[in-house]
């Protein structure tokens, strides 16, 4: 086999499942046979909004798990072998630029995307992380977004008994909710317009839900918190209409965590006097290569049966973006072992 199926962003607002050449494996690289790749909102928003400076043409997909089927000589010396189960960081890093030297490989100026919506990925060995031999690769396809959520927990560590609200429990929001449920938080409240997702959140362990389309979010939040507001509010929806909500329901000395990727052209008005009077904090979140091993350790503690809502074959990769827009499922996975 010299070609494979891979999903590409070919031009503005257009994606295509293409037949492409499988790259040769260099000494420092490995070839991963992808088992499952998860759809992230940022994959969709790259195509529709050009988030994070992305431009076509480009391969898509960055949340994945799989098995090594070829290992370069240098990668073998690092302890990797054919048959190893692995997950991947979204991009490779060079290890030589100033950001890599500062230990912030996630900002590597020479990074290359993995393009994980594919049958195979050939990538630098620094990009892959070993999984347990008995790992269920379906579950570990969400290791990368879990890494991002653990980054959020590091940047805004929840004190036991602190009150927490989370806005949006789609793919990344449901993973974030899982981490919040394990954190010792109190009065955990989910703000979510989709009824099925509100029900799922309660089944996972949330104590309260708010329907932002049919309830006054600020009034309901104050009822839940006895008029104090929430100590932590995680904005996971990326909806400009919801951008003000975290600041409106934030308690004094609280943390408003803007996790979701908002449209690049969106600018939010900010009343600094109001924020000052609360001594509130605004925190954004990206990711870190150093957290991946911890994320791997977390997977078995997570409610993946509720987070992963639908699995589609790679052959339906284009259609999966439409299914994403239905907002029916939390996390959608592509089964990359089924290219046809």
C-alpha positions as CSV (number, residue, x, y, z in Angstrom):
1,X,0.0,0.0,0.0
2,X,1.4,3.4,-1.0
3,X,-1.7,5.5,-0.6
4,X,-4.3,6.1,2.1
5,X,-7.5,8.0,2.8
6,X,-7.0,11.3,4.6
7,X,-9.4,14.2,5.3
8,X,-8.2,17.5,3.9
9,X,-9.3,21.1,4.1
10,X,-8.8,21.9,0.5
11,X,-10.2,25.4,0.2
12,X,-12.4,27.9,2.1
13,X,-15.4,26.1,3.6
14,X,-14.6,22.9,1.7
15,X,-13.3,19.5,3.0
16,X,-12.5,16.4,1.0
17,X,-11.6,12.8,1.8
18,X,-8.6,12.3,-0.5
19,X,-6.3,9.5,-1.6
20,X,-2.8,10.7,-0.6
21,X,0.7,9.2,-0.6
22,X,1.8,7.6,2.7
23,X,5.1,9.3,3.6
24,X,8.3,7.3,4.0
25,X,9.4,6.8,7.6
26,X,12.5,8.7,8.5
27,X,14.9,7.5,11.3
28,X,13.4,9.8,13.9
29,X,9.8,8.9,12.9
30,X,7.1,6.3,13.4
31,X,4.1,5.2,11.3
32,X,0.9,5.0,13.3
33,X,-2.1,3.0,12.0
34,X,-4.9,5.2,13.3
35,X,-7.6,3.3,15.2
36,X,-9.9,6.2,16.2
37,X,-9.7,10.0,15.7
38,X,-12.0,12.4,17.6
39,X,-13.6,15.5,16.1
40,X,-12.8,18.7,17.9
41,X,-14.7,21.9,17.5
42,X,-11.4,23.5,16.5
43,X,-11.2,21.2,13.5
44,X,-14.6,22.5,12.3
45,X,-13.8,26.1,13.2
46,X,-10.5,25.9,11.3
47,X,-12.5,25.3,8.1
48,X,-15.3,27.7,8.8
49,X,-13.5,30.5,10.7
50,X,-9.8,30.1,10.2
51,X,-9.1,29.8,14.0
52,X,-5.5,29.7,15.2
53,X,-4.3,31.2,12.0
54,X,-5.0,28.1,10.0
55,X,-5.2,28.3,6.2
56,X,-5.9,25.7,3.4
57,X,-4.8,23.3,2.0
58,X,-4.1,21.3,5.2
59,X,-4.8,17.8,6.6
60,X,-7.3,17.8,9.4
61,X,-7.5,15.9,12.7
62,X,-5.4,16.0,15.9
63,X,-7.1,13.8,18.6
64,X,-6.2,10.2,17.9
65,X,-5.1,6.8,19.1
66,X,-3.5,3.9,17.2
67,X,-0.8,1.3,16.9
68,X,2.8,1.6,15.6
69,X,3.3,-0.4,12.4
70,X,6.7,1.0,11.5
71,X,9.5,2.5,13.6
72,X,12.5,4.4,12.4
73,X,16.0,3.5,13.7
74,X,16.3,6.5,16.1
75,X,12.7,5.9,17.4
76,X,13.5,2.3,18.1
77,X,16.5,3.4,20.2
78,X,14.1,5.5,22.2
79,X,12.3,2.3,23.2
80,X,9.4,2.3,20.7
81,X,8.5,-0.9,18.8
82,X,6.0,-2.2,16.3
83,X,2.8,-3.1,18.1
84,X,3.0,-0.4,20.7
85,X,-0.4,1.4,21.3
86,X,0.0,5.1,21.3
87,X,-1.7,8.5,21.4
88,X,-0.4,11.7,19.9
89,X,0.1,15.4,20.5
90,X,-1.7,17.5,17.8
91,X,1.6,18.7,16.2
92,X,5.2,17.7,16.1
93,X,7.8,20.0,17.7
94,X,11.4,20.7,16.6
95,X,13.1,20.9,20.0
96,X,15.3,23.7,18.7
97,X,13.3,26.9,18.5
98,X,13.2,29.3,21.4
99,X,9.8,28.2,22.6
100,X,10.9,24.5,22.6
101,X,14.1,25.4,24.5
102,X,11.9,27.2,27.1
103,X,9.9,24.0,27.6
104,X,6.8,25.3,25.8
105,X,6.8,22.9,22.9
106,X,3.1,23.7,22.3
107,X,4.3,27.0,20.8
108,X,6.9,25.5,18.5
109,X,7.5,27.8,15.5
110,X,8.3,24.8,13.3
111,X,5.4,22.6,14.3
112,X,3.7,20.3,11.8
113,X,0.1,19.0,12.0
114,X,-0.4,15.3,12.4
115,X,-3.5,15.1,10.1
116,X,-5.0,12.3,12.1
117,X,-8.3,11.9,10.2
118,X,-6.5,9.3,8.2
119,X,-5.6,5.6,7.9
120,X,-2.0,6.3,8.9
121,X,0.1,9.1,10.4
122,X,3.8,9.4,9.9
123,X,5.3,11.7,12.6
124,X,8.3,12.5,14.7
125,X,8.6,10.1,17.6
126,X,8.5,13.1,20.0
127,X,4.8,13.4,19.0
128,X,3.7,10.0,20.2
129,X,3.1,8.7,23.8
130,X,2.8,5.0,24.7
131,X,-0.4,3.7,26.1
132,X,-0.9,0.6,28.3
133,X,-0.8,-2.7,26.4
134,X,-4.4,-3.4,27.3
135,X,-5.6,0.1,26.4
136,X,-9.0,0.4,24.7
137,X,-8.0,2.6,21.8
138,X,-11.5,4.0,21.5
139,X,-11.3,5.6,24.9
140,X,-7.8,6.9,24.5
141,X,-8.7,8.8,21.3
142,X,-9.8,11.6,23.7
143,X,-6.4,11.8,25.5
144,X,-5.5,15.1,23.7
145,X,-8.6,17.1,24.8
146,X,-8.2,15.6,28.2
147,X,-4.7,17.1,28.3
148,X,-6.2,20.5,27.5
149,X,-8.7,20.1,30.3
150,X,-6.0,19.2,32.8
151,X,-4.1,22.3,31.7
152,X,-7.2,24.3,32.7
153,X,-7.2,22.6,36.1
154,X,-3.6,23.5,36.6
155,X,-4.2,27.1,35.6
156,X,-7.3,27.5,37.7
157,X,-7.0,24.9,40.5
158,X,-10.4,24.3,42.1
159,X,-10.3,24.4,45.9
160,X,-12.4,21.7,47.6
161,X,-15.9,23.1,48.3
162,X,-15.6,25.9,45.8
163,X,-18.6,26.5,43.6
164,X,-18.3,25.8,39.9
165,X,-20.3,26.5,36.8
166,X,-19.5,25.2,33.3
167,X,-21.1,26.7,30.1
168,X,-21.4,24.2,27.3
169,X,-21.0,20.4,27.6
170,X,-20.3,19.4,24.0
171,X,-17.2,17.4,23.3
172,X,-14.6,19.3,25.2
173,X,-17.2,20.6,27.8
174,X,-18.2,17.0,28.8
175,X,-14.5,16.1,29.3
176,X,-14.0,19.3,31.4
177,X,-17.1,18.4,33.4
178,X,-15.6,15.1,34.2
179,X,-12.5,16.7,35.6
180,X,-14.6,19.2,37.6
181,X,-16.6,16.2,39.1
182,X,-13.3,14.7,40.2
183,X,-12.0,17.9,41.7
184,X,-13.9,18.4,45.0
185,X,-16.1,21.2,43.5
186,X,-19.5,22.1,45.0
187,X,-22.8,23.2,43.5
188,X,-21.6,22.0,40.1
189,X,-23.9,23.7,37.6
190,X,-24.1,23.1,33.8
191,X,-25.4,25.8,31.5
192,X,-26.4,24.1,28.3
193,X,-29.2,24.7,25.7
194,X,-29.6,21.1,24.5
195,X,-31.9,19.1,26.7
196,X,-30.2,15.7,26.1
197,X,-26.9,17.2,27.1
198,X,-28.3,18.7,30.3
199,X,-29.7,15.2,31.2
200,X,-26.3,13.6,30.4
201,X,-24.6,16.2,32.7
202,X,-26.9,15.2,35.6
203,X,-26.2,11.5,34.9
204,X,-22.5,12.3,35.1
205,X,-22.9,13.9,38.5
206,X,-23.7,17.6,38.0
207,X,-26.0,19.0,40.7
208,X,-27.8,21.7,38.7
209,X,-28.5,22.6,35.1
210,X,-29.6,25.9,33.5
211,X,-31.3,26.2,30.1
212,X,-29.9,29.5,28.7
213,X,-32.7,29.7,26.1
214,X,-35.5,29.5,28.5
215,X,-34.1,30.6,31.9
216,X,-32.5,33.8,33.2
217,X,-28.9,32.5,33.7
218,X,-27.8,35.2,36.1
219,X,-30.9,34.9,38.3
220,X,-30.7,31.1,38.4
221,X,-27.0,31.2,39.2
222,X,-27.6,33.6,42.1
223,X,-30.4,31.3,43.4
224,X,-28.0,28.3,43.3
225,X,-25.2,30.2,45.0
226,X,-27.3,32.1,47.6
227,X,-26.6,35.4,45.8
228,X,-22.8,35.0,45.8
229,X,-22.0,33.9,42.3
230,X,-19.7,31.0,41.3
231,X,-16.0,30.8,42.4
232,X,-15.1,29.3,39.0
233,X,-16.9,29.6,35.7
234,X,-15.6,27.6,32.7
235,X,-16.8,28.9,29.3
236,X,-16.6,25.9,27.0
237,X,-19.1,26.9,24.3
238,X,-17.2,29.4,22.2
239,X,-20.4,31.2,21.5
240,X,-20.1,35.0,21.3
241,X,-23.6,35.2,22.8
242,X,-22.4,33.4,25.9
243,X,-19.1,35.3,26.3
244,X,-20.4,37.8,28.9
245,X,-22.0,35.2,31.1
246,X,-19.0,34.1,33.1
247,X,-18.3,37.6,34.3
248,X,-22.0,38.2,35.2
249,X,-22.2,35.1,37.4
250,X,-18.7,35.3,38.9
251,X,-18.2,35.6,42.6
252,X,-15.8,38.0,44.3
253,X,-12.2,36.8,43.9
254,X,-13.5,34.3,41.3
255,X,-11.9,32.8,38.2
256,X,-13.6,33.2,34.8
257,X,-11.9,30.6,32.6
258,X,-12.3,31.1,28.8
259,X,-11.4,27.7,27.5
260,X,-13.3,27.6,24.1
261,X,-11.8,29.0,20.9
262,X,-13.9,32.0,19.9
263,X,-14.1,33.3,16.3
264,X,-10.9,35.3,15.5
265,X,-12.8,38.5,14.7
266,X,-14.9,38.5,17.9
267,X,-14.1,41.1,20.4
268,X,-15.8,41.2,23.8
269,X,-16.5,44.4,25.6
270,X,-15.1,44.3,29.2
271,X,-16.2,46.5,32.0
272,X,-12.9,46.7,34.0
273,X,-14.5,48.6,36.9
274,X,-17.0,45.8,37.4
275,X,-14.2,43.2,37.2
276,X,-12.1,45.3,39.6
277,X,-14.9,45.5,42.2
278,X,-15.0,41.7,42.2
279,X,-11.2,41.3,42.1
280,X,-12.0,38.8,39.4
281,X,-9.6,36.9,37.2
282,X,-9.8,36.0,33.5
283,X,-7.8,32.9,32.4
284,X,-7.5,31.4,29.0
285,X,-6.2,27.9,28.3
286,X,-4.1,26.3,25.5
287,X,-2.3,23.0,26.1
288,X,1.1,21.5,27.1
289,X,3.1,18.5,26.0
290,X,4.1,17.8,29.5
291,X,0.6,17.0,30.7
292,X,0.0,14.2,28.2
293,X,1.2,11.4,30.5
294,X,-1.1,12.6,33.2
295,X,-4.0,12.7,30.8
296,X,-3.3,9.1,29.8
297,X,-3.5,8.2,33.5
298,X,-6.9,9.9,33.8
299,X,-8.7,8.1,31.0
300,X,-9.8,5.1,33.0
301,X,-11.3,7.4,35.6
302,X,-13.5,9.1,33.0
303,X,-17.1,8.5,32.0
304,X,-16.1,7.8,28.4
305,X,-19.4,5.9,27.8
306,X,-21.2,9.2,28.2
307,X,-18.7,11.5,26.6
308,X,-18.3,9.5,23.4
309,X,-21.7,9.8,21.7
310,X,-21.2,8.5,18.2
311,X,-18.7,6.6,16.1
312,X,-18.6,7.0,12.3
313,X,-16.4,5.3,9.7
314,X,-13.6,7.4,8.1
315,X,-15.4,7.1,4.8
316,X,-18.1,9.4,6.3
317,X,-15.6,12.0,7.5
318,X,-17.1,14.8,5.4
319,X,-20.6,13.9,6.7
320,X,-19.3,13.9,10.3
321,X,-18.9,17.7,10.2
322,X,-22.6,18.0,9.5
323,X,-23.4,15.6,12.4
324,X,-21.2,17.8,14.6
325,X,-23.4,20.8,13.8
326,X,-26.5,18.9,14.9
327,X,-25.2,19.4,18.5
328,X,-26.8,16.0,19.3
329,X,-23.6,14.2,20.5
330,X,-20.9,15.2,22.9
331,X,-17.9,13.6,21.2
332,X,-17.9,12.1,17.7
333,X,-15.2,9.6,16.8
334,X,-14.1,8.5,13.3
335,X,-13.2,4.8,13.1
336,X,-10.2,5.0,10.9
337,X,-9.9,1.3,10.4
338,X,-12.9,1.6,8.1
339,X,-11.7,3.8,5.2
340,X,-14.3,2.7,2.7
